[in-house]
Amino acid sequence: MFVSRLVSIYHPKPQAPARKFSTCKMQEIDKFAPKINCQKAGTFSYDTAVERWPKILTKIVDHFHRKRQSLMREYGQGADEDVKRVVANLSEMRYRLSTDKPITKIEDDLIEDAAVWNDLIDEQREQKGDDFTWFKGDWLFVECYMYRKIYSGTQQTAFLKKYDYFAEQKKESLEDHVEQTIELLKHLRERVEAKETREAVLEEDLKTILKISLWGNKADLSLSGGEKSQQAKSPVEAATSRDNYILANDLDVVVKALLHLGGSRQVDIVLDNAGFELIGDLMLGEYLLSHGLADRVVYHGKSYPWFVSDTTHADVQWLIIRLCQFDDVNAKWAGLRWRKRYEKDEIAFEADPFWTLPHAFCDMKEYAPRLYTQFTESSLLVFKGDLNYRKLTGDRYWPHVTPFKETLRGFQPCPVLALRAMKAQTAAGLCDSVVQRMRTEFGQDSYEWLVTGDYALIQYAE
């Protein structure tokens, strides 16, 4: 029952194909802060294109070489030709990336999705001409395109269409943090079974759990190029001792809002990474539900492998089942509890096609109107992680003191909360004293503090 219902909800009907921007709209948008690209040496985006992207592609090639025999055992001799085809496509992509070739169209059998992408590629080519290459194109567009192109490689095979080449790494991110996972779930169970009603205690509990969810995002596999990253031994202690690293902190106002949700009392959480980070996100939903602060929590993930560690329906399914298998009473308690909540529709998991398109979220109303309307009925919309933040703010070089709400450019179907460990050069909503502090500590022209994941943002707009 659990497995079949979970899988079915992750295949939404495609929305209408994207409509092209008019020239006047493009000019209007370009009045804002400039979009980030990978063209300038010495920027994080340039270093990403030169070092991190090829590393990710190489690791996927290595993965298919390692798994070749097991795939042949599972699918038969024909899988060998599939592996060769995928590896050839990845190698060609790595060559085109490293030599800054023009962006080419998507060629696979996902007709609706490919058509949307190819319309967008035509639109970008019309606007940028010869500048629409791997390094000169907008970083957000090109990076999303890379992961769509990777996926296209498996879609052109006979047996590997549903194969998640990142699944092994995502599962390891939980298995490498068993001790920390057990500690978190023990903490959650204690706070749930305490049945506190005093507002001051609820406030402190929510602050802790929100910070656990925030700092679970500190390291992800796309930032490390797929290399393992170990979190602190005590995630509760680590989360509650890093307030000086939160450079914009709307935690107090967020907690007040959560204690007095109005409207539908539904909270929507747009997920980032699977594995260990997902534990903190599920904890947040559980605390809200168990204390009667929300009636329903909807988690939004990706419909296919994305940015190495992003959450898909299979990742959520696997995690809940895996917790039930732990030799620990608190992990089993959480796994069974979340399975039951799903069956009662108190929590749900959805994957809209919009999340794997390169749009800034200010364009959701135009390109995914059904999804936007859905969010207008939510009491709070939470965005986890760096990619979601880049899409919230349009992935632009905003002056850091630009108000966060201004960078949303009208995207506000309901109150919005961003929980983000900083891993890219776009950042807004900082006060001048914080910017000066960072520049004094790291150097006037350094971007290190923006990209390592050591600093974070909790930003709220209503």
Backbone torsions as a table, in degrees:
resi	resn	phi	psi	omega
1	MET	NA	-50.9	-179.5
2	PHE	-60.4	-48.5	-176.0
3	VAL	-65.5	-46.1	-175.6
4	SER	-65.8	-40.8	-179.6
5	ARG	-69.3	-37.8	179.9
6	LEU	-63.7	-43.1	-179.4
7	VAL	-66.6	-40.7	-174.2
8	SER	-66.0	-32.8	-177.3
9	ILE	-72.7	-13.0	-176.7
10	TYR	-94.5	16.8	176.5
11	HIS	-127.7	67.9	179.8
12	PRO	-69.5	156.0	176.0
13	LYS	-68.6	137.4	179.1
14	PRO	-59.7	143.2	175.9
15	GLN	-83.9	173.1	-177.8
16	ALA	-58.3	144.3	178.7
17	PRO	-56.1	149.7	-179.0
18	ALA	-62.1	143.0	174.7
19	ARG	-95.3	148.7	-176.8
20	LYS	-74.6	147.4	171.4
21	PHE	-68.2	142.2	169.5
22	SER	-80.0	161.2	179.3
23	THR	-59.4	-40.3	-178.1
24	CYS	-66.7	-34.5	178.9
25	LYS	-68.5	-40.1	177.3
26	MET	-60.4	-41.8	179.4
27	GLN	-65.6	-38.0	179.3
28	GLU	-63.5	-44.9	-179.0
29	ILE	-64.6	-38.6	-176.4
30	ASP	-72.8	-1.3	172.4
31	LYS	-72.7	-15.9	-179.2
32	PHE	-80.4	-177.7	177.0
33	ALA	-53.7	146.6	-175.4
34	PRO	-63.8	144.0	175.8
35	LYS	-72.0	149.7	178.9
36	ILE	-80.5	136.8	169.1
37	ASN	-131.0	-176.3	-173.7
38	CYS	-104.8	18.1	-169.0
39	GLN	-80.4	-31.0	-170.3
40	LYS	-93.7	117.8	175.9
41	ALA	-60.6	144.3	-179.3
42	GLY	93.0	-1.3	175.0
43	THR	-101.4	159.9	179.6
44	PHE	-65.4	-37.8	-179.8
45	SER	-65.3	-39.0	176.5
46	TYR	-62.9	-47.0	178.8
47	ASP	-61.3	-35.1	177.2
48	THR	-62.1	-47.3	-178.1
49	ALA	-67.4	-36.0	-176.5
50	VAL	-78.9	-37.8	-171.2
51	GLU	-112.9	-51.4	-169.2
52	ARG	-76.1	-45.1	-179.3
53	TRP	-60.6	-49.1	177.8
54	PRO	-59.9	-35.5	178.9
55	LYS	-63.6	-42.5	178.8
56	ILE	-63.5	-45.7	179.2
57	LEU	-62.4	-39.9	179.0
58	THR	-64.2	-40.4	179.4
59	LYS	-65.3	-35.7	177.2
60	ILE	-67.6	-41.8	175.5
61	VAL	-58.2	-46.7	179.2
62	ASP	-61.6	-38.5	179.1
63	HIS	-60.1	-46.4	-178.7
64	PHE	-67.5	-34.0	175.1
65	HIS	-64.2	-42.9	-179.4
66	ARG	-66.6	-36.0	-174.3
67	LYS	-91.7	0.5	-173.8
68	ARG	-54.8	-50.3	-177.0
69	GLN	-65.1	-43.0	-179.5
70	SER	-67.3	-34.7	176.8
71	LEU	-67.5	-36.8	177.1
72	MET	-67.3	-38.0	176.9
73	ARG	-64.8	-36.3	-176.8
74	GLU	-78.2	-41.6	-171.6
75	TYR	-110.9	-11.2	-178.1
76	GLY	101.2	179.4	-175.0
77	GLN	-60.5	-29.2	-178.8
78	GLY	-61.8	-23.4	179.4
79	ALA	-66.0	-24.0	179.0
80	ASP	-63.7	-42.6	177.0
81	GLU	-65.6	-35.7	177.0
82	ASP	-61.9	-45.6	179.7
83	VAL	-61.3	-44.3	179.1
84	LYS	-60.1	-40.2	-178.6
85	ARG	-67.7	-43.3	179.1
86	VAL	-62.3	-46.1	-179.5
87	VAL	-61.7	-40.7	178.8
88	ALA	-63.3	-42.9	178.8
89	ASN	-63.1	-42.5	179.9
90	LEU	-65.7	-40.0	179.5
91	SER	-65.2	-40.9	176.9
92	GLU	-63.8	-40.7	179.2
93	MET	-64.1	-42.7	179.0
94	ARG	-61.5	-38.8	177.2
95	TYR	-64.9	-46.7	-177.9
96	ARG	-65.3	-37.0	176.8
97	LEU	-64.6	-50.9	-174.4
98	SER	-65.9	-23.1	180.0
99	THR	-105.0	10.2	175.1
100	ASP	55.1	49.0	178.8
101	LYS	-78.7	162.5	176.8
102	PRO	-61.9	151.8	176.3
103	ILE	-71.2	131.7	179.2
104	THR	-108.1	167.3	-174.0
105	LYS	-76.9	165.1	176.5
106	ILE	-83.5	132.5	-179.7
107	GLU	-129.6	95.7	174.4
108	ASP	-158.2	-174.0	-173.2
109	ASP	-90.0	0.1	176.9
110	LEU	-81.3	77.2	-164.4
111	ILE	-58.8	-49.9	-176.6
112	GLU	-63.4	-48.6	-177.7
113	ASP	-66.1	-43.3	179.3
114	ALA	-63.5	-36.9	179.6
115	ALA	-63.9	-41.3	177.6
116	VAL	-62.0	-47.9	179.3
117	TRP	-60.3	-44.6	-175.4
118	ASN	-70.0	-30.9	171.7
119	ASP	-63.0	-42.4	179.4
120	LEU	-66.1	-38.3	177.7
121	ILE	-64.7	-42.8	176.3
122	ASP	-59.9	-42.6	-179.1
123	GLU	-62.8	-44.1	178.7
124	GLN	-66.0	-39.2	-179.8
125	ARG	-65.8	-36.9	178.5
126	GLU	-65.4	-38.4	-177.7
127	GLN	-78.3	-38.1	-170.4
128	LYS	-105.2	-18.2	179.7
129	GLY	59.2	-127.0	-178.0
130	ASP	-67.8	-11.9	-179.6
131	ASP	-86.3	4.3	179.4
132	PHE	-93.6	76.0	179.5
133	THR	-125.7	179.3	-176.9
134	TRP	-60.2	-36.9	-177.1
135	PHE	-93.9	-30.8	-174.6
136	LYS	-90.7	-20.3	176.9
137	GLY	-69.3	163.9	178.2
138	ASP	-59.7	132.7	-174.5
139	TRP	-57.3	-46.1	-178.7
140	LEU	-59.5	-45.4	-179.8
141	PHE	-62.8	-49.8	-173.7
142	VAL	-67.0	-39.0	-179.8
143	GLU	-66.9	-42.1	175.2
144	CYS	-63.2	-41.4	177.8
145	TYR	-58.2	-40.9	-178.9
146	MET	-59.4	-44.8	-179.0
147	TYR	-70.7	-33.4	175.0
148	ARG	-67.2	-37.2	179.8
149	LYS	-68.9	-37.9	174.9
150	ILE	-59.2	-47.5	-179.5
151	TYR	-62.5	-35.9	179.0
152	SER	-58.6	-32.8	179.7
153	GLY	-60.6	-42.3	179.2
154	THR	-75.6	-25.9	179.4
155	GLN	-73.0	-13.4	177.6
156	GLN	-95.5	14.6	-180.0
157	THR	-108.2	170.4	178.9
158	ALA	-86.9	-33.8	-170.0
159	PHE	-118.6	-12.5	-168.9
160	LEU	-109.0	17.9	-175.5
161	LYS	-61.2	-33.7	-177.8
162	LYS	-103.3	12.0	-175.6
163	TYR	-81.1	127.6	178.2
164	ASP	-99.2	102.0	-178.2
165	TYR	-72.3	-8.0	174.9
166	PHE	-101.6	-6.2	-171.6
167	ALA	-58.6	-42.5	-177.8
168	GLU	-58.5	-45.5	-179.5
169	GLN	-66.5	-38.9	-179.7
170	LYS	-65.8	-40.6	178.3
171	LYS	-66.1	-38.7	178.7
172	GLU	-62.9	-30.1	-179.6
173	SER	-65.5	-26.1	172.4
174	LEU	-84.0	-46.1	-177.1
175	GLU	-62.9	-27.8	177.0
176	ASP	-78.1	-6.4	-177.4
177	HIS	-129.3	37.7	-178.9
178	VAL	-61.7	-47.1	-179.1
179	GLU	-59.5	-45.0	-179.8
180	GLN	-67.9	-37.1	178.0
181	THR	-62.1	-45.3	179.6
182	ILE	-62.1	-40.5	178.3
183	GLU	-62.4	-43.9	-179.8
184	LEU	-62.7	-43.6	-176.6
185	LEU	-73.2	-30.0	172.6
186	LYS	-64.1	-43.9	177.8
187	HIS	-61.2	-45.5	-179.9
188	LEU	-60.1	-47.6	-177.4
189	ARG	-61.8	-40.9	178.1
190	GLU	-61.1	-42.1	-177.7
191	ARG	-73.1	-31.4	177.8
192	VAL	-72.5	-45.7	-175.4
193	GLU	-77.7	-11.7	174.9
194	ALA	-68.0	-24.5	177.5
195	LYS	52.8	43.9	179.5
196	GLU	-68.5	143.1	174.9
197	THR	-123.8	-11.6	180.0
198	ARG	-68.0	128.8	-174.1
199	GLU	-62.1	-37.1	-179.4
200	ALA	-62.8	-37.8	179.2
201	VAL	-71.9	-42.2	177.4
202	LEU	-59.4	-40.5	178.7
203	GLU	-59.5	-47.4	-178.7
204	GLU	-66.1	-40.8	177.3
205	ASP	-60.6	-46.7	-178.9
206	LEU	-63.6	-39.6	178.4
207	LYS	-60.9	-43.4	-179.9
208	THR	-64.1	-46.5	-176.6
209	ILE	-68.9	-37.3	175.8
210	LEU	-62.9	-38.2	178.9
211	LYS	-72.4	-32.1	173.3
212	ILE	-62.9	-44.7	177.6
213	SER	-62.7	-41.2	179.3
214	LEU	-61.2	-54.4	-172.0
215	TRP	-77.8	-13.3	170.3
216	GLY	-61.8	-20.8	-179.9
217	ASN	-86.7	1.9	-174.2
218	LYS	-56.7	-42.9	-179.7
219	ALA	-126.4	133.2	173.4
220	ASP	-134.8	164.5	-171.2
221	LEU	-73.9	-24.6	177.9
222	SER	-72.9	-31.2	177.9
223	LEU	-70.0	-38.6	-177.3
224	SER	-87.8	0.8	-176.5
225	GLY	73.3	20.3	178.9
226	GLY	96.9	-1.4	178.0
227	GLU	-76.1	149.2	179.5
228	LYS	-64.3	147.7	177.2
229	SER	-138.6	124.2	-175.3
230	GLN	-94.9	130.7	176.7
231	GLN	-84.6	169.7	-178.3
232	ALA	-59.6	152.0	-179.5
233	LYS	-60.4	-40.2	179.5
234	SER	-112.9	96.6	-176.7
235	PRO	-66.8	-30.5	178.0
236	VAL	-67.4	-47.6	179.2
237	GLU	-63.7	-42.5	-179.3
238	ALA	-62.6	-40.8	-177.5
239	ALA	-67.5	-32.6	-175.3
240	THR	-93.4	1.6	-176.7
241	SER	-117.8	13.6	-174.8
242	ARG	-119.0	27.0	-176.4
243	ASP	-61.2	-31.6	179.6
244	ASN	-66.9	-14.3	-179.9
245	TYR	-95.3	-2.3	176.0
246	ILE	-91.9	105.6	-168.6
247	LEU	-81.8	-20.6	171.0
248	ALA	-138.2	121.0	-167.6
249	ASN	-132.3	99.3	176.5
250	ASP	-99.1	26.9	-172.9
251	LEU	-58.8	-42.0	-176.9
252	ASP	-61.0	-45.6	-178.0
253	VAL	-70.9	-32.8	177.5
254	VAL	-64.9	-44.8	-179.1
255	VAL	-63.9	-41.4	176.6
256	LYS	-60.0	-41.0	179.2
257	ALA	-64.9	-41.0	-179.9
258	LEU	-67.3	-31.3	179.5
259	LEU	-73.2	-16.8	-176.1
260	HIS	-137.3	51.3	179.5
261	LEU	-63.0	136.9	175.6
262	GLY	-109.4	-171.3	175.5
263	GLY	64.3	-132.7	-174.3
264	SER	-73.4	-15.7	-173.9
265	ARG	55.5	34.0	172.1
266	GLN	-105.6	133.8	176.3
267	VAL	-110.8	128.2	176.6
268	ASP	-106.7	130.4	-179.5
269	ILE	-121.0	115.6	178.0
270	VAL	-88.9	110.8	-169.7
271	LEU	-75.1	161.5	171.6
272	ASP	-115.4	-98.7	-171.2
273	ASN	-86.9	146.8	173.9
274	ALA	-81.2	-175.3	176.2
275	GLY	73.9	-133.5	-172.5
276	PHE	-62.3	-40.8	-179.6
277	GLU	-61.2	-35.1	-178.1
278	LEU	-62.1	-28.1	177.1
279	ILE	-57.3	-47.7	-179.8
280	GLY	-63.2	-35.3	179.9
281	ASP	-70.2	-39.7	176.0
282	LEU	-68.6	-33.6	176.0
283	MET	-61.0	-43.1	-179.7
284	LEU	-60.3	-47.8	178.6
285	GLY	-61.5	-41.9	-178.9
286	GLU	-63.9	-41.7	-179.5
287	TYR	-63.1	-43.2	179.7
288	LEU	-62.2	-43.5	-178.2
289	LEU	-70.7	-44.8	-174.2
290	SER	-69.4	-24.1	177.8
291	HIS	-100.3	10.8	176.6
292	GLY	67.9	22.9	179.9
293	LEU	-86.6	-18.5	174.8
294	ALA	-143.7	155.6	179.6
295	ASP	-98.4	-23.0	-177.1
296	ARG	-157.1	143.1	177.0
297	VAL	-126.8	125.9	178.6
298	VAL	-112.0	124.5	177.3
299	TYR	-99.9	136.1	-178.0
300	HIS	-115.3	124.4	179.9
301	GLY	-126.9	-169.4	-177.1
302	LYS	-93.6	153.2	-178.0
303	SER	-90.1	-10.3	174.8
304	TYR	-156.5	170.1	-174.8
305	PRO	-53.2	134.3	-169.0
306	TRP	-153.8	132.4	175.6
307	PHE	46.7	43.1	176.5
308	VAL	65.6	-60.1	-169.1
309	SER	-115.8	9.7	-179.2
310	ASP	-66.4	150.7	-170.8
311	THR	-81.4	129.5	171.7
312	THR	-112.2	174.5	179.2
313	HIS	-60.8	-38.3	-179.8
314	ALA	-65.7	-32.9	179.1
315	ASP	-67.4	-41.9	178.2
316	VAL	-64.5	-46.2	179.9
317	GLN	-58.8	-48.6	-177.9
318	TRP	-62.0	-43.7	-177.2
319	LEU	-61.8	-45.1	-178.2
320	ILE	-64.8	-43.1	177.2
321	ILE	-64.7	-40.4	-178.4
322	ARG	-64.4	-39.5	178.2
323	LEU	-61.4	-36.7	178.5
324	CYS	-66.1	-18.8	-179.5
325	GLN	-93.5	-10.3	-179.0
326	PHE	-62.3	147.0	174.1
327	ASP	-88.0	59.6	-178.0
328	ASP	-155.0	131.6	-173.8
329	VAL	-66.4	-34.3	-177.3
330	ASN	-73.3	-38.2	176.6
331	ALA	-65.7	-44.2	177.7
332	LYS	-62.0	-41.4	178.3
333	TRP	-56.8	-46.8	-178.2
334	ALA	-67.4	-46.1	-178.7
335	GLY	-60.0	-45.9	179.7
336	LEU	-67.2	-37.8	-179.6
337	ARG	-64.3	-43.3	-178.0
338	TRP	-72.4	-31.5	175.3
339	ARG	-64.7	-43.6	-179.9
340	LYS	-66.4	-39.8	178.7
341	ARG	-63.0	-38.3	177.7
342	TYR	-63.4	-44.4	-178.2
343	GLU	-64.7	-27.4	177.7
344	LYS	-89.1	0.5	-178.4
345	ASP	65.0	24.9	173.5
346	GLU	-80.7	-27.0	167.1
347	ILE	-126.2	150.0	179.5
348	ALA	-142.3	158.6	179.5
349	PHE	-128.9	126.8	-177.4
350	GLU	-133.2	152.2	179.1
351	ALA	-137.5	93.8	179.1
352	ASP	-80.7	143.9	178.6
353	PRO	-58.1	-21.6	-177.8
354	PHE	-59.7	-32.6	-174.5
355	TRP	-68.6	-18.0	177.9
356	THR	-108.9	26.2	170.1
357	LEU	-109.8	162.4	-172.5
358	PRO	-89.2	13.7	-174.4
359	HIS	-72.2	144.2	163.1
360	ALA	-68.3	152.3	-174.2
361	PHE	-70.4	-17.4	175.6
362	CYS	-65.6	-14.7	178.0
363	ASP	-95.8	2.9	-177.4
364	MET	-61.0	-39.5	-176.7
365	LYS	-60.0	-33.3	-179.8
366	GLU	-84.6	-42.8	-171.7
367	TYR	-95.6	-18.0	177.0
368	ALA	-141.8	65.1	-173.7
369	PRO	-61.2	-34.4	179.8
370	ARG	-65.2	-42.4	178.9
371	LEU	-65.0	-42.9	179.2
372	TYR	-60.8	-44.1	179.2
373	THR	-62.7	-38.9	176.9
374	GLN	-57.7	-41.7	-177.9
375	PHE	-73.3	-23.0	176.9
376	THR	-65.4	-18.1	179.6
377	GLU	-95.5	2.7	-179.3
378	SER	-89.4	152.0	176.0
379	SER	-85.1	-26.5	178.7
380	LEU	-157.3	137.4	178.9
381	LEU	-118.5	113.4	-176.4
382	VAL	-103.1	129.5	175.9
383	PHE	-112.2	122.5	179.8
384	LYS	-97.2	137.1	163.8
385	GLY	88.0	176.8	-169.8
386	ASP	-75.0	-44.9	-179.2
387	LEU	-61.9	-44.1	178.0
388	ASN	-61.2	-37.2	177.9
389	TYR	-66.5	-42.1	178.3
390	ARG	-60.2	-38.7	179.2
391	LYS	-74.4	-33.0	175.3
392	LEU	-61.0	-42.7	-173.8
393	THR	-97.9	2.3	178.2
394	GLY	78.3	8.1	177.6
395	ASP	54.6	55.1	-176.6
396	ARG	-120.4	161.1	175.5
397	TYR	-81.8	65.7	177.7
398	TRP	-66.8	140.0	165.7
399	PRO	-54.1	133.7	-170.1
400	HIS	-62.2	-20.4	-179.5
401	VAL	-89.1	0.1	176.6
402	THR	-60.7	129.3	179.3
403	PRO	-55.6	136.8	-179.1
404	PHE	-53.6	-44.5	-177.5
405	LYS	-61.3	-35.3	179.3
406	GLU	-64.5	-36.3	-178.3
407	THR	-71.7	-15.4	177.2
408	LEU	-73.4	-19.6	175.9
409	ARG	50.4	49.2	173.6
410	GLY	93.0	-6.2	178.7
411	PHE	-79.1	102.6	177.1
412	GLN	-160.5	70.0	177.9
413	PRO	-65.1	-22.9	179.1
414	CYS	-163.5	178.7	175.4
415	PRO	-56.2	138.0	-174.0
416	VAL	-119.1	134.4	175.9
417	LEU	-124.5	129.7	174.8
418	ALA	-110.7	125.5	173.1
419	LEU	-115.4	110.4	-168.2
420	ARG	-145.0	123.0	164.4
421	ALA	-81.7	131.9	-166.5
422	MET	-80.4	119.2	-177.3
423	LYS	-136.6	21.5	177.4
424	ALA	-154.8	163.5	-171.1
425	GLN	-78.7	-6.7	176.3
426	THR	-84.9	130.0	178.4
427	ALA	-161.4	137.5	-178.7
428	ALA	-141.0	173.6	176.7
429	GLY	77.5	17.1	179.2
430	LEU	-93.7	145.2	175.1
431	CYS	-79.7	157.0	-173.9
432	ASP	-59.7	-37.4	-178.4
433	SER	-64.8	-34.6	178.1
434	VAL	-68.2	-44.5	178.8
435	VAL	-59.6	-45.0	179.8
436	GLN	-64.2	-38.8	178.0
437	ARG	-60.8	-43.9	-179.7
438	MET	-66.5	-40.9	-179.0
439	ARG	-69.8	-33.0	176.4
440	THR	-69.1	-41.8	-176.7
441	GLU	-73.0	-39.1	-172.7
442	PHE	-107.0	-14.6	-175.6
443	GLY	111.0	145.7	-173.1
444	GLN	-58.2	-38.0	-174.4
445	ASP	-105.6	6.2	-177.6
446	SER	-79.0	141.7	174.4
447	TYR	-108.5	7.7	-173.0
448	GLU	-55.6	-42.7	-176.4
449	TRP	-66.3	-18.8	-178.6
450	LEU	-84.6	-16.1	-163.8
451	VAL	-127.4	-6.6	-172.8
452	THR	-85.3	-14.3	-174.3
453	GLY	84.2	1.8	179.6
454	ASP	-79.3	-23.2	179.3
455	TYR	-112.9	159.4	-171.5
456	ALA	-145.7	168.3	179.3
457	LEU	-133.0	136.2	166.9
458	ILE	-121.8	102.8	-172.5
459	GLN	-125.0	136.1	-172.5
460	TYR	-128.5	137.5	176.9
461	ALA	-137.6	132.4	177.6
462	GLU	-134.5	NA	NA
